Amino acid sequence: MAKKDLLRDRRYRPFIERYHADPLAFAVEVCGMVPSEDQTDLLQSMVDPAVKVSVVSGTGTGKTACFAVIALWSLLCHPYAYYDGKVEVGSNTYIGAPRIQQVADGVWKELGDRRMAIAQGPHAWINAYYTISKTRVRVNGYADQWFIGQVAMQAGQAVGIAGKHRYWQLIIVDEAAGVPDEHFDVIDGTQTQAGNRTLMASQGVRSAGRFYDSHHELSREAGGTWLPLRFSSERSPFVTDQWLKDRAFECGGRDTVEYKVRVRGLFASDTSNILLTREEVQTILAGRKIIGEDEPYGVVLLVDVAAGEYRDDSVLVMAKIIGSEDQGQDARRVEFFAFPVVSNTRDEVDLSGDIVEILRGASDILAYTDAGGIGHSVIKLVERSGFSVTRINWGEPCFRKEFRDRYYNQRACAQVRFRDAVRQGRVSVTAALPPVHRNKITKQGSNLPYHFVEHGGLKYKMASKEDMARDGIKSPDMIDVMSFAFLEKVVYIPREPAARLSPSPAAPVIGASLTTDPAADVMAHLAELVGA
């Protein structure tokens, strides 16, 4: 039995006449969409057959759903073209992103949803003429001429759309701020015909690159060719007032860089920012008591092991800790009461011995150690001594979805949460810390560069240690290990009142004699505090 041909269906000609030049009507009448104000602007802008549109967008604006509708409109309403004395059947649509999985998770899911919506409407018949597979949408019988395809646009990869030409051709670029300019150079060389449309969108995570330029010197207002649009979450009917309030609190207000990019659909004013000011860091050094002795806090030992090049410090810090969340009554509070080791001369054997002696002093202290480089050897030595240590691999993704959605990795999560806790008065450092180490904390804490990336959504990303070194910023070892306290995997054992640590004003200064035996120092301190 011969397959049905869309071009031979008598319903198709009036369908084309109705929707070929009206993507808004296609969205409403065929796909069952109720577009927002921003979506309406985008749909109407696509009428121009050679348009170039750039959308800077907040979260929850319906951008991806609009992409799917526009892609289906390009597929189903552009069946052939007459030019240069020939007939060309079909249209080609390419959807790309720096991460091809973003296309699969986003636009492809919406394509499936739109197909189901079409099936409930007056044009359900057209669903029989196209097929959605894992990586391609094709009109049946015209797989090579009439389709929607995916294309990767990562740095260093071959440009997947090089040499692609069709009269009716649409290229959609998602997460465009992260696409290297060489891909846009190829797109410019490909989109040369009168029926070639280009659409890109992203959050405004960078103030440089082709996407940024399309809203500035390459925009129509500046004499360029790009039509710039802005989708704001504050105008979106797809988010609630409570969601907006939560984001404002989470970001630190409407005027912060994160809120402007994530919600208002604005560009970051800078490609790099510093998490904390010097003044903010200094607020934690007064030795304030922020955890009551009648509260069920626990004690943790946090360890950052130096790379072994005598430049970085290995740091052991002990902290009282309570709570697990970022706000409310259960917001995490941390008192760093002892820094037994801040040294660049202790090797893995020394450090493992320090850790073992501390853990031997109290059974309810949980230890957390970075597992990279020499840290792996330190952990092995501690474990051979019969003690448990939780490994920290903070270059890995977060576990909780709300953290994965906001942070590039565990390092960014821990350090941004540390920043928020500092600003909210939930961090304190012992006043007994020697001046040299207080100065280190101040300097390191006020030199934590970060930027935003669009990696499946807007995410914080801390500057790499290599980039920091190029900018003359030393490794922030003390701040790194203090930030461990805000990793989601760091938990504690609540202490019974009789066993809780209660540092007294007469307690010896921890870290004052780091050149002797730091493990003995902290053990003496623990013995005085808990009566061991």
PLY file of the C-alpha trace (Angstrom):
ply
format ascii 1.0
element vertex 532
property float x
property float y
property float z
element edge 531
property int vertex1
property int vertex2
end_header
0.00 0.00 0.00
1.43 3.38 -1.06
2.15 5.87 1.67
-0.01 8.96 1.77
1.60 12.06 0.28
1.01 15.36 2.09
1.24 17.30 -1.18
-1.69 15.28 -2.58
-4.05 15.83 0.34
-6.82 18.23 -0.74
-6.87 19.80 2.72
-3.24 20.88 2.45
-3.56 23.69 -0.09
-6.05 25.76 1.98
-3.94 24.95 5.04
-0.90 26.50 3.36
-2.85 29.51 2.12
-4.07 30.17 5.67
-0.84 29.69 7.62
2.16 30.11 5.29
2.56 33.79 6.20
0.90 33.77 9.62
2.86 31.92 12.31
0.73 33.48 15.05
-2.45 32.00 13.58
-0.66 28.65 13.19
0.33 28.73 16.87
-3.21 29.48 18.05
-5.40 27.56 15.60
-3.23 24.55 14.78
-1.13 24.07 17.94
-3.71 25.24 20.46
-1.31 27.78 21.94
-2.39 30.76 24.03
0.69 32.95 23.49
1.95 35.51 25.95
2.74 39.08 24.96
6.41 38.21 24.43
5.60 35.04 22.49
3.21 37.01 20.27
5.96 39.51 19.43
8.30 36.69 18.44
5.73 34.84 16.35
4.80 37.98 14.46
8.44 38.84 13.84
8.92 35.54 11.96
6.64 36.60 9.11
9.55 38.27 7.30
11.04 35.41 5.20
14.64 36.59 5.72
14.37 37.85 9.27
17.14 37.58 11.87
15.74 37.62 15.42
17.67 37.55 18.69
15.86 36.98 22.00
17.42 37.65 25.39
15.23 35.89 27.92
14.60 35.27 31.57
13.43 31.94 33.00
9.94 30.55 32.52
9.00 32.80 29.61
7.81 30.10 27.19
10.75 30.61 24.86
11.31 26.89 24.22
7.63 26.24 23.53
7.72 29.07 21.01
10.77 27.53 19.34
8.88 24.27 18.87
5.85 26.00 17.33
8.03 28.04 14.96
9.94 24.91 13.91
6.68 23.05 13.14
5.35 26.08 11.27
8.53 26.18 9.20
8.20 22.46 8.49
4.48 22.21 7.71
3.81 25.54 6.02
6.72 25.77 3.54
6.28 22.84 1.17
8.09 24.09 -1.94
9.75 27.05 -3.58
10.03 28.27 -7.18
13.29 30.05 -7.98
15.98 30.13 -10.63
13.73 28.20 -12.97
13.37 25.18 -10.69
10.99 23.72 -8.13
12.47 22.80 -4.74
10.38 20.58 -2.47
10.45 20.93 1.29
11.99 23.12 3.95
14.98 22.52 6.22
15.10 23.59 9.87
18.20 23.18 12.03
18.09 23.56 15.81
21.42 23.86 17.58
22.98 24.60 20.96
26.38 24.28 22.64
25.01 21.14 24.30
22.98 19.02 21.91
21.24 17.42 24.90
19.69 20.82 25.59
17.86 20.57 22.26
16.65 17.06 23.07
15.52 17.97 26.58
13.93 21.26 25.57
12.69 21.75 22.03
12.16 18.06 21.25
9.97 17.60 24.31
7.93 20.63 23.27
7.59 19.24 19.73
6.01 16.13 21.20
3.67 18.24 23.31
2.66 20.34 20.29
1.94 17.20 18.30
-0.43 16.02 21.04
-2.12 19.43 21.07
-2.55 19.33 17.28
-4.20 15.91 17.64
-6.93 17.52 19.76
-7.68 20.29 17.28
-9.30 20.81 13.88
-6.12 20.01 11.97
-5.37 16.65 13.60
-5.21 15.08 10.12
-1.80 16.65 9.44
-0.14 14.57 12.18
-0.36 11.55 9.87
2.10 13.16 7.46
5.16 13.72 9.66
7.18 11.62 12.08
9.13 12.70 15.17
12.14 10.51 15.90
14.83 10.91 18.54
16.92 13.39 16.55
14.83 14.34 13.52
11.36 15.36 12.44
10.58 14.50 8.83
7.67 14.79 6.44
6.84 11.23 5.42
8.19 10.37 2.00
10.61 13.32 1.96
13.12 12.44 4.65
16.09 14.03 2.88
14.33 17.18 1.65
11.80 18.17 4.29
12.84 17.96 7.93
13.84 19.44 11.30
17.29 18.35 12.46
19.62 18.84 15.41
23.11 20.30 15.19
25.85 20.61 17.81
27.56 23.98 18.18
30.35 23.34 20.64
33.71 25.06 20.65
36.34 23.12 18.74
33.81 20.96 16.89
33.19 20.97 13.16
30.46 23.41 12.21
27.55 21.08 11.48
25.58 23.36 9.15
28.45 24.27 6.85
27.33 23.97 3.25
23.63 23.60 4.07
21.49 25.50 1.59
17.75 25.53 0.92
15.39 28.30 -0.11
13.10 27.73 2.87
15.62 27.30 5.64
15.35 28.17 9.33
18.24 28.01 11.78
17.40 28.19 15.50
20.21 28.59 18.03
19.44 27.99 21.71
21.81 29.03 24.52
23.34 31.32 21.90
25.53 33.19 24.38
27.61 30.03 24.69
28.02 29.41 20.96
31.49 30.32 19.59
31.58 33.09 17.01
32.97 30.75 14.34
29.61 28.97 14.23
27.85 32.27 13.59
30.34 33.03 10.83
29.26 29.81 9.13
25.59 30.61 9.68
26.09 34.00 8.03
27.66 32.26 5.04
24.84 29.72 4.85
21.80 31.97 5.22
22.05 33.75 1.88
18.67 33.18 0.23
15.49 35.21 0.45
13.69 32.49 2.44
16.38 31.97 5.08
15.33 32.88 8.62
17.63 32.91 11.64
16.46 32.87 15.26
18.62 32.75 18.34
17.94 33.08 22.04
19.79 32.93 25.32
20.03 34.41 28.75
22.25 37.46 28.93
25.14 35.71 30.63
27.92 37.47 28.68
28.55 41.06 27.64
30.61 39.98 24.64
30.22 37.74 21.60
27.82 37.59 18.67
24.68 37.12 20.75
25.47 40.20 22.85
26.37 42.18 19.73
23.03 41.27 18.10
21.32 43.35 20.80
23.76 46.21 20.51
26.00 47.22 17.59
24.50 44.59 15.22
20.87 45.42 16.09
18.53 47.23 13.73
18.53 50.23 16.03
22.29 50.52 15.50
22.01 50.07 11.74
22.51 46.29 11.80
20.32 43.41 10.67
19.21 41.76 13.92
15.79 42.35 15.47
16.36 42.25 19.27
13.57 41.07 21.58
13.51 40.70 25.35
11.45 38.12 27.25
11.01 39.03 30.93
9.85 36.58 33.57
8.11 39.50 35.27
5.79 39.75 32.23
5.36 36.01 31.85
2.01 34.36 32.66
3.90 31.08 33.15
5.45 32.00 36.52
3.70 32.99 39.74
4.12 36.07 41.90
5.49 33.80 44.61
8.11 32.43 42.21
9.22 35.99 41.46
9.40 36.81 45.18
11.42 33.66 45.83
13.88 34.50 43.04
14.29 38.06 44.32
15.11 36.75 47.79
17.39 34.03 46.43
19.28 36.46 44.19
19.52 39.24 46.74
17.06 41.67 45.13
15.81 42.83 41.72
18.92 44.85 40.97
21.47 42.08 41.41
23.22 40.71 38.34
21.71 37.28 38.85
18.13 38.57 39.04
18.61 40.81 36.03
19.85 37.90 33.93
17.71 35.09 35.35
14.41 36.97 35.63
14.34 40.33 33.88
15.97 39.19 30.65
18.83 41.69 30.82
22.51 41.28 30.09
25.10 40.86 32.80
26.92 44.15 33.20
30.21 42.32 33.42
31.53 38.94 32.25
33.19 38.48 35.64
32.17 39.46 39.15
33.48 39.04 42.68
31.34 37.14 45.17
32.14 39.12 48.31
33.56 42.51 49.18
36.34 43.00 51.71
33.89 44.65 54.09
31.49 41.72 53.89
34.24 39.21 54.64
35.45 41.17 57.64
32.02 40.90 59.29
32.64 37.22 60.02
35.91 37.81 61.91
34.49 39.31 65.11
34.05 35.94 66.84
30.27 36.34 67.30
28.36 33.45 68.85
25.64 32.52 66.37
24.89 29.00 67.64
23.41 28.61 71.10
24.79 26.00 73.47
21.28 24.62 73.94
20.91 23.97 70.20
21.52 20.54 68.63
24.57 21.45 66.61
27.29 19.08 65.43
31.03 19.35 64.87
32.79 18.72 61.56
36.41 18.62 60.48
36.99 20.09 57.02
40.23 19.44 55.17
41.70 20.98 52.01
44.98 19.39 50.94
47.51 21.51 49.05
48.86 20.48 45.66
52.28 19.87 47.18
54.10 22.68 45.39
54.81 24.72 48.57
52.68 27.57 47.25
49.22 26.52 48.38
48.32 25.81 51.99
46.84 22.65 53.40
44.10 23.69 55.82
42.26 21.85 58.59
39.33 23.70 60.12
36.89 22.65 62.81
33.38 24.01 62.87
30.19 23.93 64.84
27.36 23.52 62.38
23.57 23.48 62.48
20.79 23.58 59.89
20.78 22.56 56.25
18.78 25.08 54.21
19.49 28.54 52.79
16.70 30.41 54.50
14.18 30.11 57.31
14.56 28.55 60.73
16.61 25.66 59.37
19.10 27.89 57.52
22.65 26.62 57.94
24.79 28.45 60.53
28.49 27.78 60.97
31.00 28.81 63.64
34.61 28.09 62.64
36.20 27.72 66.07
39.61 26.20 65.30
42.15 26.14 62.48
44.60 23.43 63.61
46.60 23.47 60.36
47.30 26.25 57.89
50.59 25.16 56.37
52.37 24.52 53.07
55.01 22.21 54.54
53.04 19.24 55.88
53.01 16.17 53.63
50.31 13.51 53.32
51.70 11.47 56.22
51.73 14.50 58.52
48.21 15.55 57.50
46.74 12.08 57.86
48.25 11.91 61.35
46.73 15.28 62.24
43.30 14.13 61.08
43.51 10.80 62.90
44.47 12.45 66.20
41.54 14.87 65.95
39.04 12.12 65.10
40.38 9.96 67.91
39.41 12.66 70.39
35.64 12.52 69.75
33.55 9.85 68.02
30.87 12.23 66.75
33.12 14.48 64.64
32.55 13.89 60.93
35.48 14.55 58.58
35.33 15.83 54.99
38.40 15.98 52.77
38.93 17.02 49.16
39.77 13.89 47.17
41.81 15.47 44.40
45.55 14.98 43.97
47.39 14.37 47.24
44.05 14.46 49.08
43.37 10.95 47.77
46.53 9.65 49.49
45.65 11.45 52.72
42.21 9.83 52.77
43.69 6.38 52.19
46.10 6.80 55.10
43.30 7.97 57.42
41.10 5.04 56.42
43.94 2.59 57.06
44.04 3.96 60.59
40.43 2.90 61.06
38.64 6.23 60.60
36.10 7.30 58.02
36.42 10.36 55.82
33.85 11.63 53.32
35.39 12.52 49.98
34.79 15.93 48.43
34.84 16.11 44.63
33.42 19.55 44.15
33.99 19.69 40.44
31.05 17.31 40.07
27.42 18.38 39.53
25.13 19.00 42.48
22.73 16.34 43.72
19.59 18.36 44.44
17.71 19.56 41.39
17.31 23.12 42.66
21.09 23.28 43.06
21.79 21.67 39.67
19.52 24.28 38.11
21.44 27.18 39.66
25.06 26.07 39.99
27.53 24.72 37.44
29.09 22.35 39.97
29.44 21.70 43.70
32.20 24.28 44.04
29.97 27.07 42.74
27.12 25.82 44.94
29.24 25.79 48.10
30.87 29.18 47.53
27.69 31.03 46.55
25.86 29.52 49.53
28.80 30.57 51.70
28.48 34.10 50.31
24.77 34.24 51.07
25.36 32.96 54.60
28.05 35.62 55.17
25.68 38.35 54.02
22.91 37.05 56.26
25.10 36.79 59.37
25.18 32.99 59.46
28.99 32.59 59.50
31.42 33.36 62.29
35.17 32.83 62.75
36.90 32.61 66.11
38.38 35.90 67.32
41.42 33.91 68.51
42.66 33.38 64.96
46.14 34.90 64.46
46.29 38.11 62.38
48.19 36.45 59.54
45.31 34.05 59.00
42.62 36.66 59.49
44.32 38.65 56.74
44.38 35.59 54.50
40.66 35.04 54.96
39.95 38.68 54.17
42.10 38.74 51.07
40.96 35.36 49.74
37.29 35.97 50.49
37.27 39.26 48.58
38.94 37.71 45.51
36.47 35.05 44.39
35.71 35.75 40.72
32.67 34.14 39.13
30.54 34.46 36.03
27.29 33.09 34.70
27.04 30.38 32.06
24.03 29.05 30.23
24.41 25.32 30.71
20.91 23.95 30.61
19.81 27.20 32.25
21.55 30.12 33.94
24.20 28.87 36.36
26.91 30.29 38.58
30.41 29.17 37.66
33.50 30.06 39.67
36.66 31.09 37.85
39.07 28.20 37.47
42.24 28.16 39.56
44.21 28.52 36.31
42.28 31.64 35.29
42.69 33.05 38.79
46.44 32.46 38.64
46.65 34.27 35.29
44.96 37.23 36.95
47.40 37.15 39.84
44.95 35.65 42.34
46.36 32.96 44.61
44.45 29.81 45.45
41.87 30.68 48.18
42.68 27.67 50.34
41.18 28.92 53.61
37.97 30.12 51.94
37.74 26.90 49.94
37.78 24.72 53.03
35.38 27.03 54.89
33.02 26.78 51.90
32.98 23.00 52.31
30.58 23.60 55.21
27.95 24.64 52.65
28.23 21.59 50.43
24.96 19.71 50.33
26.65 16.44 51.30
28.11 17.88 54.52
25.96 16.65 57.39
26.60 16.44 61.13
25.73 14.41 64.21
23.72 16.53 66.69
25.47 16.50 70.06
23.91 15.85 73.39
24.16 18.89 75.70
26.85 17.35 77.92
29.12 16.63 74.96
28.78 19.87 73.05
31.79 22.00 72.40
31.79 25.31 74.20
35.00 27.26 73.47
35.90 29.42 76.46
37.67 32.78 76.39
40.58 31.13 78.21
41.05 28.46 75.54
44.48 28.46 73.85
44.71 30.09 70.44
44.38 27.38 67.86
46.86 27.82 65.03
49.25 29.98 67.05
51.91 27.25 67.10
51.48 25.70 63.68
55.21 25.04 63.38
55.15 22.60 66.30
52.43 19.95 66.52
49.01 21.17 65.33
47.32 17.88 66.07
48.52 18.05 69.68
47.32 21.66 69.88
43.80 20.77 68.81
43.73 17.66 70.99
44.65 19.74 74.02
41.92 22.15 73.08
39.39 19.33 72.67
40.45 17.79 75.95
39.82 21.06 77.77
36.49 21.60 76.05
34.91 18.17 76.33
36.78 16.74 79.28
38.38 13.93 77.24
0 1
1 2
2 3
3 4
4 5
5 6
6 7
7 8
8 9
9 10
10 11
11 12
12 13
13 14
14 15
15 16
16 17
17 18
18 19
19 20
20 21
21 22
22 23
23 24
24 25
25 26
26 27
27 28
28 29
29 30
30 31
31 32
32 33
33 34
34 35
35 36
36 37
37 38
38 39
39 40
40 41
41 42
42 43
43 44
44 45
45 46
46 47
47 48
48 49
49 50
50 51
51 52
52 53
53 54
54 55
55 56
56 57
57 58
58 59
59 60
60 61
61 62
62 63
63 64
64 65
65 66
66 67
67 68
68 69
69 70
70 71
71 72
72 73
73 74
74 75
75 76
76 77
77 78
78 79
79 80
80 81
81 82
82 83
83 84
84 85
85 86
86 87
87 88
88 89
89 90
90 91
91 92
92 93
93 94
94 95
95 96
96 97
97 98
98 99
99 100
100 101
101 102
102 103
103 104
104 105
105 106
106 107
107 108
108 109
109 110
110 111
111 112
112 113
113 114
114 115
115 116
116 117
117 118
118 119
119 120
120 121
121 122
122 123
123 124
124 125
125 126
126 127
127 128
128 129
129 130
130 131
131 132
132 133
133 134
134 135
135 136
136 137
137 138
138 139
139 140
140 141
141 142
142 143
143 144
144 145
145 146
146 147
147 148
148 149
149 150
150 151
151 152
152 153
153 154
154 155
155 156
156 157
157 158
158 159
159 160
160 161
161 162
162 163
163 164
164 165
165 166
166 167
167 168
168 169
169 170
170 171
171 172
172 173
173 174
174 175
175 176
176 177
177 178
178 179
179 180
180 181
181 182
182 183
183 184
184 185
185 186
186 187
187 188
188 189
189 190
190 191
191 192
192 193
193 194
194 195
195 196
196 197
197 198
198 199
199 200
200 201
201 202
202 203
203 204
204 205
205 206
206 207
207 208
208 209
209 210
210 211
211 212
212 213
213 214
214 215
215 216
216 217
217 218
218 219
219 220
220 221
221 222
222 223
223 224
224 225
225 226
226 227
227 228
228 229
229 230
230 231
231 232
232 233
233 234
234 235
235 236
236 237
237 238
238 239
239 240
240 241
241 242
242 243
243 244
244 245
245 246
246 247
247 248
248 249
249 250
250 251
251 252
252 253
253 254
254 255
255 256
256 257
257 258
258 259
259 260
260 261
261 262
262 263
263 264
264 265
265 266
266 267
267 268
268 269
269 270
270 271
271 272
272 273
273 274
274 275
275 276
276 277
277 278
278 279
279 280
280 281
281 282
282 283
283 284
284 285
285 286
286 287
287 288
288 289
289 290
290 291
291 292
292 293
293 294
294 295
295 296
296 297
297 298
298 299
299 300
300 301
301 302
302 303
303 304
304 305
305 306
306 307
307 308
308 309
309 310
310 311
311 312
312 313
313 314
314 315
315 316
316 317
317 318
318 319
319 320
320 321
321 322
322 323
323 324
324 325
325 326
326 327
327 328
328 329
329 330
330 331
331 332
332 333
333 334
334 335
335 336
336 337
337 338
338 339
339 340
340 341
341 342
342 343
343 344
344 345
345 346
346 347
347 348
348 349
349 350
350 351
351 352
352 353
353 354
354 355
355 356
356 357
357 358
358 359
359 360
360 361
361 362
362 363
363 364
364 365
365 366
366 367
367 368
368 369
369 370
370 371
371 372
372 373
373 374
374 375
375 376
376 377
377 378
378 379
379 380
380 381
381 382
382 383
383 384
384 385
385 386
386 387
387 388
388 389
389 390
390 391
391 392
392 393
393 394
394 395
395 396
396 397
397 398
398 399
399 400
400 401
401 402
402 403
403 404
404 405
405 406
406 407
407 408
408 409
409 410
410 411
411 412
412 413
413 414
414 415
415 416
416 417
417 418
418 419
419 420
420 421
421 422
422 423
423 424
424 425
425 426
426 427
427 428
428 429
429 430
430 431
431 432
432 433
433 434
434 435
435 436
436 437
437 438
438 439
439 440
440 441
441 442
442 443
443 444
444 445
445 446
446 447
447 448
448 449
449 450
450 451
451 452
452 453
453 454
454 455
455 456
456 457
457 458
458 459
459 460
460 461
461 462
462 463
463 464
464 465
465 466
466 467
467 468
468 469
469 470
470 471
471 472
472 473
473 474
474 475
475 476
476 477
477 478
478 479
479 480
480 481
481 482
482 483
483 484
484 485
485 486
486 487
487 488
488 489
489 490
490 491
491 492
492 493
493 494
494 495
495 496
496 497
497 498
498 499
499 500
500 501
501 502
502 503
503 504
504 505
505 506
506 507
507 508
508 509
509 510
510 511
511 512
512 513
513 514
514 515
515 516
516 517
517 518
518 519
519 520
520 521
521 522
522 523
523 524
524 525
525 526
526 527
527 528
528 529
529 530
530 531
